[in-house]
Amino acid sequence: MESDILTIREVAEYLKLNEKTAYRFAAEGKIPGFKVGGAWRFRKRDIDKWIEKQGNKKK
């Protein structure tokens, strides 16, 4: 079963970012995420929407 929730490592891989960059983006609110017990988690659908929004900004 594929999870809709991604870890910081998974979201970094998905976005092709360095893990430290993904962490910084999350901490700065640049990518949508939430903390569970101090660890960042991301909903894949929220990341996909964010990607779509980033593409629309250039138009």
Rosetta constraint file for C-alpha pairs under 8 A:
AtomPair CA 4 CA 43 HARMONIC 5.63 0.50
AtomPair CA 4 CA 44 HARMONIC 5.34 0.50
AtomPair CA 4 CA 45 HARMONIC 7.29 0.50
AtomPair CA 5 CA 41 HARMONIC 6.41 0.50
AtomPair CA 5 CA 42 HARMONIC 5.46 0.50
AtomPair CA 5 CA 43 HARMONIC 4.69 0.50
AtomPair CA 5 CA 44 HARMONIC 6.07 0.50
AtomPair CA 6 CA 10 HARMONIC 5.53 0.50
AtomPair CA 6 CA 11 HARMONIC 5.90 0.50
AtomPair CA 6 CA 41 HARMONIC 5.64 0.50
AtomPair CA 6 CA 42 HARMONIC 4.98 0.50
AtomPair CA 6 CA 43 HARMONIC 6.21 0.50
AtomPair CA 6 CA 44 HARMONIC 6.49 0.50
AtomPair CA 7 CA 11 HARMONIC 6.12 0.50
AtomPair CA 7 CA 40 HARMONIC 6.40 0.50
AtomPair CA 7 CA 41 HARMONIC 4.99 0.50
AtomPair CA 7 CA 42 HARMONIC 6.46 0.50
AtomPair CA 8 CA 12 HARMONIC 6.03 0.50
AtomPair CA 8 CA 19 HARMONIC 6.78 0.50
AtomPair CA 8 CA 22 HARMONIC 6.74 0.50
AtomPair CA 8 CA 23 HARMONIC 6.65 0.50
AtomPair CA 8 CA 40 HARMONIC 5.97 0.50
AtomPair CA 8 CA 41 HARMONIC 6.42 0.50
AtomPair CA 8 CA 42 HARMONIC 7.58 0.50
AtomPair CA 9 CA 13 HARMONIC 6.23 0.50
AtomPair CA 9 CA 19 HARMONIC 5.92 0.50
AtomPair CA 10 CA 14 HARMONIC 6.01 0.50
AtomPair CA 11 CA 15 HARMONIC 6.02 0.50
AtomPair CA 11 CA 22 HARMONIC 7.25 0.50
AtomPair CA 11 CA 42 HARMONIC 7.23 0.50
AtomPair CA 12 CA 16 HARMONIC 5.70 0.50
AtomPair CA 12 CA 17 HARMONIC 4.78 0.50
AtomPair CA 12 CA 18 HARMONIC 6.02 0.50
AtomPair CA 12 CA 19 HARMONIC 5.29 0.50
AtomPair CA 12 CA 21 HARMONIC 7.84 0.50
AtomPair CA 12 CA 22 HARMONIC 5.44 0.50
AtomPair CA 13 CA 17 HARMONIC 6.22 0.50
AtomPair CA 13 CA 18 HARMONIC 7.73 0.50
AtomPair CA 13 CA 19 HARMONIC 7.85 0.50
AtomPair CA 17 CA 21 HARMONIC 6.29 0.50
AtomPair CA 17 CA 22 HARMONIC 6.24 0.50
AtomPair CA 18 CA 22 HARMONIC 6.36 0.50
AtomPair CA 19 CA 23 HARMONIC 6.19 0.50
AtomPair CA 20 CA 24 HARMONIC 6.14 0.50
AtomPair CA 21 CA 25 HARMONIC 6.08 0.50
AtomPair CA 22 CA 26 HARMONIC 6.14 0.50
AtomPair CA 23 CA 27 HARMONIC 6.12 0.50
AtomPair CA 23 CA 40 HARMONIC 7.90 0.50
AtomPair CA 24 CA 28 HARMONIC 6.07 0.50
AtomPair CA 25 CA 29 HARMONIC 6.07 0.50
AtomPair CA 25 CA 30 HARMONIC 4.85 0.50
AtomPair CA 25 CA 31 HARMONIC 5.79 0.50
AtomPair CA 26 CA 30 HARMONIC 5.86 0.50
AtomPair CA 26 CA 31 HARMONIC 5.22 0.50
AtomPair CA 26 CA 32 HARMONIC 6.69 0.50
AtomPair CA 26 CA 33 HARMONIC 6.24 0.50
AtomPair CA 26 CA 40 HARMONIC 7.73 0.50
AtomPair CA 29 CA 33 HARMONIC 7.78 0.50
AtomPair CA 31 CA 47 HARMONIC 7.16 0.50
AtomPair CA 31 CA 50 HARMONIC 7.10 0.50
AtomPair CA 32 CA 42 HARMONIC 6.75 0.50
AtomPair CA 32 CA 46 HARMONIC 6.50 0.50
AtomPair CA 32 CA 47 HARMONIC 6.56 0.50
AtomPair CA 32 CA 50 HARMONIC 7.42 0.50
AtomPair CA 33 CA 40 HARMONIC 6.59 0.50
AtomPair CA 33 CA 41 HARMONIC 5.70 0.50
AtomPair CA 33 CA 42 HARMONIC 4.58 0.50
AtomPair CA 33 CA 43 HARMONIC 7.08 0.50
AtomPair CA 34 CA 40 HARMONIC 5.67 0.50
AtomPair CA 34 CA 41 HARMONIC 5.42 0.50
AtomPair CA 34 CA 42 HARMONIC 6.41 0.50
AtomPair CA 35 CA 39 HARMONIC 5.19 0.50
AtomPair CA 35 CA 40 HARMONIC 4.45 0.50
AtomPair CA 35 CA 41 HARMONIC 5.85 0.50
AtomPair CA 36 CA 40 HARMONIC 6.38 0.50
AtomPair CA 36 CA 41 HARMONIC 6.84 0.50
AtomPair CA 42 CA 46 HARMONIC 7.34 0.50
AtomPair CA 42 CA 47 HARMONIC 7.16 0.50
AtomPair CA 43 CA 47 HARMONIC 6.42 0.50
AtomPair CA 44 CA 48 HARMONIC 6.14 0.50
AtomPair CA 45 CA 49 HARMONIC 6.17 0.50
AtomPair CA 46 CA 50 HARMONIC 6.12 0.50
AtomPair CA 47 CA 51 HARMONIC 6.17 0.50
AtomPair CA 48 CA 52 HARMONIC 6.28 0.50
AtomPair CA 49 CA 53 HARMONIC 6.17 0.50
AtomPair CA 50 CA 54 HARMONIC 6.20 0.50
AtomPair CA 51 CA 55 HARMONIC 6.42 0.50
AtomPair CA 52 CA 56 HARMONIC 6.38 0.50
AtomPair CA 53 CA 57 HARMONIC 6.39 0.50
AtomPair CA 54 CA 58 HARMONIC 7.27 0.50
AtomPair CA 55 CA 59 HARMONIC 7.40 0.50
